[in-house]
Amino acid sequence: MLKVKNKNYLSLKKFCLTLGIDLFGVADIREIRQEFALSPEPLDKIDTAVSLGVRLSSGVLAQIQDRPNRLYFHHYRTVNTLLDQVALKVCNYIQKKGFICIPIPASQIVDWEKQKGHLSHKKIGFLAGLGWIGRNNLLVNSKLGSKFRLVSLLSDMPLKLDKPVEADCHNCRLCVAACPAGAIGESAVDFNHQSCFAKLKDFQRQRLVDQYICGICVNACRGKE
C-alpha cells in the first residue's frame, strides 16, 4: 500500500504542476473533519485532502499601498477562478481513477462575520506541509510568504501524507506594522477578526473593491527569503 500511495502522490503532483500549480501537499484531515460545513456523507470515507496553491503576482501586490485597489481585486478573482478550474480538472482525474473527490471552492464564504468557508484552506495547507499559520492569521510559505491563494480537494484516493512544517514568523513583524486595522498581534490567536472585518467593510463602502478583501498584510509578508 505504501508503494501505491507514493505512486499516486507523485503522479497526482506531476499532473497538478502541469496545470500551473505552484504548491502541492496532502493532509491527514481525520482530526478536523468535524469542523467542515459539509454533509457527513461521504466525509466518513475520506481521510485526506489535497492542498493546491497558486502564486500571486508580486507586481500587482506592490501596487497596494494603504488600501486595496481594482487591479488587485481583479487579480484576486482571476487566481481564484484558476484554482477552481484546476480543482475541477484534478477532481475529474481522481474520479476517473475510481475514487471520491470533492473540490472545495477557493473563495466561497459561508459566514462573513467569522470569515469562514466550507472549511479552512489554510488549516489544510498547514497540515499538508505548505507553511505555518503566521501572525497575520494566514498561511505563510517559506519562499512565497503569504503571496498565494489556495484550494482544497477532499478524496479517498490512497496518497502519501505530508507533515506540517516546524517553523514560525520568528522576529518578523512586517504585517503588524502594515495592518491598517491594527488587527494583527503577536500570534495568530491574537488576531482580531472583528477589527479586520470592520476595515474590510470600510474599504467596500468606499467602493475601492466590490468584495471584502484587503491584501495589505499579504503584500507585507516575506516568508523567510
Phi and psi in degrees as GROMACS dihedral restraints (atoms count N, CA, C in turn):
[ dihedral_restraints ]
;  ai    aj    ak    al  type     phi  dphi    fc
    3     4     5     6     1   -60.4    20    10
    4     5     6     7     1   -41.9    20    10
    6     7     8     9     1   -64.2    20    10
    7     8     9    10     1   -39.1    20    10
    9    10    11    12     1   -64.0    20    10
   10    11    12    13     1   -44.2    20    10
   12    13    14    15     1   -63.3    20    10
   13    14    15    16     1   -42.4    20    10
   15    16    17    18     1   -65.8    20    10
   16    17    18    19     1   -41.7    20    10
   18    19    20    21     1   -64.6    20    10
   19    20    21    22     1   -45.1    20    10
   21    22    23    24     1   -62.2    20    10
   22    23    24    25     1   -42.4    20    10
   24    25    26    27     1   -59.5    20    10
   25    26    27    28     1   -49.8    20    10
   27    28    29    30     1   -66.4    20    10
   28    29    30    31     1   -40.5    20    10
   30    31    32    33     1   -69.5    20    10
   31    32    33    34     1   -38.8    20    10
   33    34    35    36     1   -68.4    20    10
   34    35    36    37     1   -41.6    20    10
   36    37    38    39     1   -62.4    20    10
   37    38    39    40     1   -44.4    20    10
   39    40    41    42     1   -59.5    20    10
   40    41    42    43     1   -43.7    20    10
   42    43    44    45     1   -62.1    20    10
   43    44    45    46     1   -44.2    20    10
   45    46    47    48     1   -64.2    20    10
   46    47    48    49     1   -39.6    20    10
   48    49    50    51     1   -64.8    20    10
   49    50    51    52     1   -32.9    20    10
   51    52    53    54     1   -69.5    20    10
   52    53    54    55     1   -17.0    20    10
   54    55    56    57     1   -92.8    20    10
   55    56    57    58     1     3.4    20    10
   57    58    59    60     1    97.5    20    10
   58    59    60    61     1    13.3    20    10
   60    61    62    63     1   -78.2    20    10
   61    62    63    64     1   138.5    20    10
   63    64    65    66     1  -100.5    20    10
   64    65    66    67     1   -29.0    20    10
   66    67    68    69     1  -127.6    20    10
   67    68    69    70     1   135.3    20    10
   69    70    71    72     1  -139.9    20    10
   70    71    72    73     1   132.9    20    10
   72    73    74    75     1  -160.3    20    10
   73    74    75    76     1   160.0    20    10
   75    76    77    78     1  -124.5    20    10
   76    77    78    79     1   129.9    20    10
   78    79    80    81     1  -114.4    20    10
   79    80    81    82     1   147.7    20    10
   81    82    83    84     1   -85.4    20    10
   82    83    84    85     1   117.8    20    10
   84    85    86    87     1  -109.2    20    10
   85    86    87    88     1    11.1    20    10
   87    88    89    90     1   -59.0    20    10
   88    89    90    91     1   -32.7    20    10
   90    91    92    93     1   -87.2    20    10
   91    92    93    94     1    -6.3    20    10
   93    94    95    96     1  -121.9    20    10
   94    95    96    97     1     1.6    20    10
   96    97    98    99     1   -57.2    20    10
   97    98    99   100     1   -34.5    20    10
   99   100   101   102     1   -68.4    20    10
  100   101   102   103     1   -13.3    20    10
  102   103   104   105     1   -84.7    20    10
  103   104   105   106     1   -13.5    20    10
  105   106   107   108     1   -73.9    20    10
  106   107   108   109     1   140.0    20    10
  108   109   110   111     1   -88.3    20    10
  109   110   111   112     1    63.3    20    10
  111   112   113   114     1  -139.3    20    10
  112   113   114   115     1   158.3    20    10
  114   115   116   117     1   -64.7    20    10
  115   116   117   118     1   142.3    20    10
  117   118   119   120     1   -57.3    20    10
  118   119   120   121     1   -29.3    20    10
  120   121   122   123     1   -91.5    20    10
  121   122   123   124     1   129.2    20    10
  123   124   125   126     1  -102.3    20    10
  124   125   126   127     1    34.7    20    10
  126   127   128   129     1   -58.7    20    10
  127   128   129   130     1   -29.8    20    10
  129   130   131   132     1   -67.1    20    10
  130   131   132   133     1   -11.7    20    10
  132   133   134   135     1  -101.2    20    10
  133   134   135   136     1    -1.9    20    10
  135   136   137   138     1  -114.1    20    10
  136   137   138   139     1   122.2    20    10
  138   139   140   141     1  -109.8    20    10
  139   140   141   142     1   -11.7    20    10
  141   142   143   144     1  -128.8    20    10
  142   143   144   145     1   158.3    20    10
  144   145   146   147     1  -137.0    20    10
  145   146   147   148     1   139.9    20    10
  147   148   149   150     1   -97.2    20    10
  148   149   150   151     1   126.7    20    10
  150   151   152   153     1  -107.4    20    10
  151   152   153   154     1   124.5    20    10
  153   154   155   156     1  -121.1    20    10
  154   155   156   157     1   140.3    20    10
  156   157   158   159     1  -130.4    20    10
  157   158   159   160     1   144.6    20    10
  159   160   161   162     1  -123.0    20    10
  160   161   162   163     1   132.6    20    10
  162   163   164   165     1   -69.8    20    10
  163   164   165   166     1   139.5    20    10
  165   166   167   168     1   -85.5    20    10
  166   167   168   169     1   156.2    20    10
  168   169   170   171     1   -73.4    20    10
  169   170   171   172     1   119.9    20    10
  171   172   173   174     1   -63.7    20    10
  172   173   174   175     1   -32.1    20    10
  174   175   176   177     1   -66.3    20    10
  175   176   177   178     1   -41.3    20    10
  177   178   179   180     1   -66.9    20    10
  178   179   180   181     1   -44.5    20    10
  180   181   182   183     1   -62.3    20    10
  181   182   183   184     1   -33.2    20    10
  183   184   185   186     1   -65.7    20    10
  184   185   186   187     1   -18.9    20    10
  186   187   188   189     1   -74.8    20    10
  187   188   189   190     1   -14.9    20    10
  189   190   191   192     1   -81.5    20    10
  190   191   192   193     1   126.1    20    10
  192   193   194   195     1  -106.1    20    10
  193   194   195   196     1   -92.7    20    10
  195   196   197   198     1  -107.9    20    10
  196   197   198   199     1    11.0    20    10
  198   199   200   201     1  -161.9    20    10
  199   200   201   202     1   156.0    20    10
  201   202   203   204     1   -71.2    20    10
  202   203   204   205     1   165.6    20    10
  204   205   206   207     1  -140.0    20    10
  205   206   207   208     1   174.1    20    10
  207   208   209   210     1   -66.0    20    10
  208   209   210   211     1   -32.4    20    10
  210   211   212   213     1   -63.1    20    10
  211   212   213   214     1   -47.2    20    10
  213   214   215   216     1   -65.1    20    10
  214   215   216   217     1   -40.7    20    10
  216   217   218   219     1   -57.7    20    10
  217   218   219   220     1   -45.4    20    10
  219   220   221   222     1   -65.3    20    10
  220   221   222   223     1   -44.2    20    10
  222   223   224   225     1   -62.3    20    10
  223   224   225   226     1   -42.9    20    10
  225   226   227   228     1   -57.6    20    10
  226   227   228   229     1   -47.7    20    10
  228   229   230   231     1   -68.3    20    10
  229   230   231   232     1   -37.7    20    10
  231   232   233   234     1   -64.0    20    10
  232   233   234   235     1   -43.3    20    10
  234   235   236   237     1   -66.5    20    10
  235   236   237   238     1   -40.0    20    10
  237   238   239   240     1   -61.9    20    10
  238   239   240   241     1   -40.7    20    10
  240   241   242   243     1   -63.9    20    10
  241   242   243   244     1   -42.2    20    10
  243   244   245   246     1   -59.7    20    10
  244   245   246   247     1   -45.4    20    10
  246   247   248   249     1   -61.2    20    10
  247   248   249   250     1   -42.1    20    10
  249   250   251   252     1   -65.5    20    10
  250   251   252   253     1   -37.7    20    10
  252   253   254   255     1   -68.3    20    10
  253   254   255   256     1   -41.0    20    10
  255   256   257   258     1   -63.9    20    10
  256   257   258   259     1   -43.5    20    10
  258   259   260   261     1   -59.1    20    10
  259   260   261   262     1   -39.0    20    10
  261   262   263   264     1   -63.9    20    10
  262   263   264   265     1   -43.3    20    10
  264   265   266   267     1   -65.9    20    10
  265   266   267   268     1   -40.0    20    10
  267   268   269   270     1   -67.7    20    10
  268   269   270   271     1   -39.1    20    10
  270   271   272   273     1   -60.2    20    10
  271   272   273   274     1   -44.8    20    10
  273   274   275   276     1   -62.9    20    10
  274   275   276   277     1   -38.5    20    10
  276   277   278   279     1   -60.2    20    10
  277   278   279   280     1   -46.1    20    10
  279   280   281   282     1   -68.3    20    10
  280   281   282   283     1   -41.8    20    10
  282   283   284   285     1   -64.9    20    10
  283   284   285   286     1   -35.4    20    10
  285   286   287   288     1   -66.6    20    10
  286   287   288   289     1   -19.4    20    10
  288   289   290   291     1   -84.4    20    10
  289   290   291   292     1    -4.8    20    10
  291   292   293   294     1    96.9    20    10
  292   293   294   295     1    16.7    20    10
  294   295   296   297     1  -116.8    20    10
  295   296   297   298     1   162.3    20    10
  297   298   299   300     1   -77.5    20    10
  298   299   300   301     1   143.3    20    10
  300   301   302   303     1  -149.8    20    10
  301   302   303   304     1   132.6    20    10
  303   304   305   306     1  -123.7    20    10
  304   305   306   307     1   106.2    20    10
  306   307   308   309     1   -80.1    20    10
  307   308   309   310     1   129.8    20    10
  309   310   311   312     1  -103.5    20    10
  310   311   312   313     1   126.6    20    10
  312   313   314   315     1   -50.5    20    10
  313   314   315   316     1   142.5    20    10
  315   316   317   318     1   -64.4    20    10
  316   317   318   319     1   -33.9    20    10
  318   319   320   321     1  -147.3    20    10
  319   320   321   322     1    82.3    20    10
  321   322   323   324     1  -135.8    20    10
  322   323   324   325     1    99.3    20    10
  324   325   326   327     1   -83.2    20    10
  325   326   327   328     1   132.3    20    10
  327   328   329   330     1  -106.1    20    10
  328   329   330   331     1   -12.2    20    10
  330   331   332   333     1  -145.6    20    10
  331   332   333   334     1    97.4    20    10
  333   334   335   336     1   -68.8    20    10
  334   335   336   337     1   -37.1    20    10
  336   337   338   339     1   -59.8    20    10
  337   338   339   340     1   -39.1    20    10
  339   340   341   342     1   -97.7    20    10
  340   341   342   343     1    -0.7    20    10
  342   343   344   345     1    53.1    20    10
  343   344   345   346     1    52.1    20    10
  345   346   347   348     1  -121.7    20    10
  346   347   348   349     1   144.2    20    10
  348   349   350   351     1  -106.9    20    10
  349   350   351   352     1  -159.0    20    10
  351   352   353   354     1   -63.1    20    10
  352   353   354   355     1   -28.0    20    10
  354   355   356   357     1  -159.4    20    10
  355   356   357   358     1   172.8    20    10
  357   358   359   360     1   -94.3    20    10
  358   359   360   361     1   107.1    20    10
  360   361   362   363     1   -62.1    20    10
  361   362   363   364     1   -37.0    20    10
  363   364   365   366     1   -69.0    20    10
  364   365   366   367     1   -35.0    20    10
  366   367   368   369     1   -67.3    20    10
  367   368   369   370     1   -41.4    20    10
  369   370   371   372     1   -66.1    20    10
  370   371   372   373     1   -40.3    20    10
  372   373   374   375     1   -60.8    20    10
  373   374   375   376     1   -38.5    20    10
  375   376   377   378     1   -63.6    20    10
  376   377   378   379     1   -48.6    20    10
  378   379   380   381     1   -64.9    20    10
  379   380   381   382     1   -24.3    20    10
  381   382   383   384     1   -87.3    20    10
  382   383   384   385     1     4.5    20    10
  384   385   386   387     1    79.4    20    10
  385   386   387   388     1    18.9    20    10
  387   388   389   390     1   -84.3    20    10
  388   389   390   391     1   -11.7    20    10
  390   391   392   393     1   165.6    20    10
  391   392   393   394     1  -165.6    20    10
  393   394   395   396     1  -124.0    20    10
  394   395   396   397     1   161.7    20    10
  396   397   398   399     1   -81.7    20    10
  397   398   399   400     1   115.7    20    10
  399   400   401   402     1   -87.9    20    10
  400   401   402   403     1  -179.7    20    10
  402   403   404   405     1   -58.9    20    10
  403   404   405   406     1   -30.3    20    10
  405   406   407   408     1   -76.6    20    10
  406   407   408   409     1     4.6    20    10
  408   409   410   411     1    65.7    20    10
  409   410   411   412     1    19.2    20    10
  411   412   413   414     1  -114.0    20    10
  412   413   414   415     1   164.3    20    10
  414   415   416   417     1   -74.1    20    10
  415   416   417   418     1   132.8    20    10
  417   418   419   420     1  -117.2    20    10
  418   419   420   421     1   121.9    20    10
  420   421   422   423     1   -96.4    20    10
  421   422   423   424     1   143.6    20    10
  423   424   425   426     1   -60.1    20    10
  424   425   426   427     1   -31.7    20    10
  426   427   428   429     1   -97.8    20    10
  427   428   429   430     1   -36.6    20    10
  429   430   431   432     1   -99.5    20    10
  430   431   432   433     1    -5.9    20    10
  432   433   434   435     1    63.5    20    10
  433   434   435   436     1  -132.8    20    10
  435   436   437   438     1  -105.5    20    10
  436   437   438   439     1    16.2    20    10
  438   439   440   441     1   -83.7    20    10
  439   440   441   442     1    59.8    20    10
  441   442   443   444     1  -159.9    20    10
  442   443   444   445     1   162.5    20    10
  444   445   446   447     1  -119.2    20    10
  445   446   447   448     1   155.9    20    10
  447   448   449   450     1  -124.0    20    10
  448   449   450   451     1   155.5    20    10
  450   451   452   453     1  -141.5    20    10
  451   452   453   454     1   153.1    20    10
  453   454   455   456     1  -127.4    20    10
  454   455   456   457     1   146.3    20    10
  456   457   458   459     1  -128.0    20    10
  457   458   459   460     1   128.4    20    10
  459   460   461   462     1   -94.7    20    10
  460   461   462   463     1   132.7    20    10
  462   463   464   465     1  -154.1    20    10
  463   464   465   466     1   152.6    20    10
  465   466   467   468     1   -98.2    20    10
  466   467   468   469     1    11.1    20    10
  468   469   470   471     1   -64.4    20    10
  469   470   471   472     1   129.4    20    10
  471   472   473   474     1   -63.3    20    10
  472   473   474   475     1   116.8    20    10
  474   475   476   477     1  -138.0    20    10
  475   476   477   478     1   144.9    20    10
  477   478   479   480     1   -62.3    20    10
  478   479   480   481     1   139.9    20    10
  480   481   482   483     1   -95.8    20    10
  481   482   483   484     1   140.0    20    10
  483   484   485   486     1   -91.0    20    10
  484   485   486   487     1   164.9    20    10
  486   487   488   489     1  -118.4    20    10
  487   488   489   490     1   150.0    20    10
  489   490   491   492     1   -58.9    20    10
  490   491   492   493     1   145.9    20    10
  492   493   494   495     1   -84.5    20    10
  493   494   495   496     1   147.3    20    10
  495   496   497   498     1   -96.8    20    10
  496   497   498   499     1    88.7    20    10
  498   499   500   501     1  -154.5    20    10
  499   500   501   502     1   166.2    20    10
  501   502   503   504     1  -154.7    20    10
  502   503   504   505     1  -177.0    20    10
  504   505   506   507     1   -76.4    20    10
  505   506   507   508     1   -10.4    20    10
  507   508   509   510     1    53.4    20    10
  508   509   510   511     1  -121.8    20    10
  510   511   512   513     1   -94.1    20    10
  511   512   513   514     1     0.3    20    10
  513   514   515   516     1   -73.1    20    10
  514   515   516   517     1   130.0    20    10
  516   517   518   519     1  -135.1    20    10
  517   518   519   520     1    30.2    20    10
  519   520   521   522     1   -60.8    20    10
  520   521   522   523     1   -39.9    20    10
  522   523   524   525     1   -69.0    20    10
  523   524   525   526     1   -32.7    20    10
  525   526   527   528     1   -62.0    20    10
  526   527   528   529     1   -45.7    20    10
  528   529   530   531     1   -69.9    20    10
  529   530   531   532     1   -30.5    20    10
  531   532   533   534     1   -82.7    20    10
  532   533   534   535     1   -27.4    20    10
  534   535   536   537     1   -62.0    20    10
  535   536   537   538     1   117.7    20    10
  537   538   539   540     1   -72.3    20    10
  538   539   540   541     1   -13.7    20    10
  540   541   542   543     1   -97.8    20    10
  541   542   543   544     1    -8.1    20    10
  543   544   545   546     1    62.1    20    10
  544   545   546   547     1    31.9    20    10
  546   547   548   549     1   -88.6    20    10
  547   548   549   550     1   -12.0    20    10
  549   550   551   552     1   -99.2    20    10
  550   551   552   553     1   127.4    20    10
  552   553   554   555     1  -110.2    20    10
  553   554   555   556     1  -151.1    20    10
  555   556   557   558     1   -77.3    20    10
  556   557   558   559     1   -21.0    20    10
  558   559   560   561     1  -149.9    20    10
  559   560   561   562     1   170.4    20    10
  561   562   563   564     1   -60.6    20    10
  562   563   564   565     1   -32.4    20    10
  564   565   566   567     1   -69.2    20    10
  565   566   567   568     1   -18.5    20    10
  567   568   569   570     1   -89.2    20    10
  568   569   570   571     1    -3.3    20    10
  570   571   572   573     1   -63.0    20    10
  571   572   573   574     1   130.6    20    10
  573   574   575   576     1   -94.7    20    10
  574   575   576   577     1    96.0    20    10
  576   577   578   579     1   -62.6    20    10
  577   578   579   580     1   -38.5    20    10
  579   580   581   582     1   -66.9    20    10
  580   581   582   583     1   -40.8    20    10
  582   583   584   585     1   -65.4    20    10
  583   584   585   586     1   -40.8    20    10
  585   586   587   588     1   -62.2    20    10
  586   587   588   589     1   -48.0    20    10
  588   589   590   591     1   -65.9    20    10
  589   590   591   592     1   -35.7    20    10
  591   592   593   594     1   -62.1    20    10
  592   593   594   595     1   -40.7    20    10
  594   595   596   597     1   -69.1    20    10
  595   596   597   598     1   -38.6    20    10
  597   598   599   600     1   -61.3    20    10
  598   599   600   601     1   -41.6    20    10
  600   601   602   603     1   -65.3    20    10
  601   602   603   604     1   -36.2    20    10
  603   604   605   606     1   -64.6    20    10
  604   605   606   607     1   -44.1    20    10
  606   607   608   609     1   -60.1    20    10
  607   608   609   610     1   -40.5    20    10
  609   610   611   612     1   -69.0    20    10
  610   611   612   613     1   -39.2    20    10
  612   613   614   615     1   -63.2    20    10
  613   614   615   616     1   -31.8    20    10
  615   616   617   618     1   -77.6    20    10
  616   617   618   619     1    -2.4    20    10
  618   619   620   621     1    62.6    20    10
  619   620   621   622     1    28.6    20    10
  621   622   623   624     1   -71.4    20    10
  622   623   624   625     1   -37.9    20    10
  624   625   626   627     1  -143.0    20    10
  625   626   627   628     1   164.1    20    10
  627   628   629   630     1  -103.2    20    10
  628   629   630   631     1    16.8    20    10
  630   631   632   633     1  -146.7    20    10
  631   632   633   634     1   160.0    20    10
  633   634   635   636     1   -79.8    20    10
  634   635   636   637     1    80.0    20    10
  636   637   638   639     1  -135.0    20    10
  637   638   639   640     1   162.2    20    10
  639   640   641   642     1  -133.2    20    10
  640   641   642   643     1   -71.3    20    10
  642   643   644   645     1    93.0    20    10
  643   644   645   646     1    -6.5    20    10
  645   646   647   648     1   -67.6    20    10
  646   647   648   649     1   -47.0    20    10
  648   649   650   651     1   -71.7    20    10
  649   650   651   652     1   -27.8    20    10
  651   652   653   654     1   -62.7    20    10
  652   653   654   655     1   -45.9    20    10
  654   655   656   657     1   -65.6    20    10
  655   656   657   658     1   -36.3    20    10
  657   658   659   660     1   -71.1    20    10
  658   659   660   661     1   -29.4    20    10
  660   661   662   663     1   -69.9    20    10
  661   662   663   664     1   129.1    20    10
  663   664   665   666     1  -113.0    20    10
  664   665   666   667     1    -2.4    20    10
  666   667   668   669     1    64.1    20    10
  667   668   669   670     1  -131.1    20    10
  669   670   671   672     1  -131.8    20    10
  670   671   672   673     1    44.2    20    10
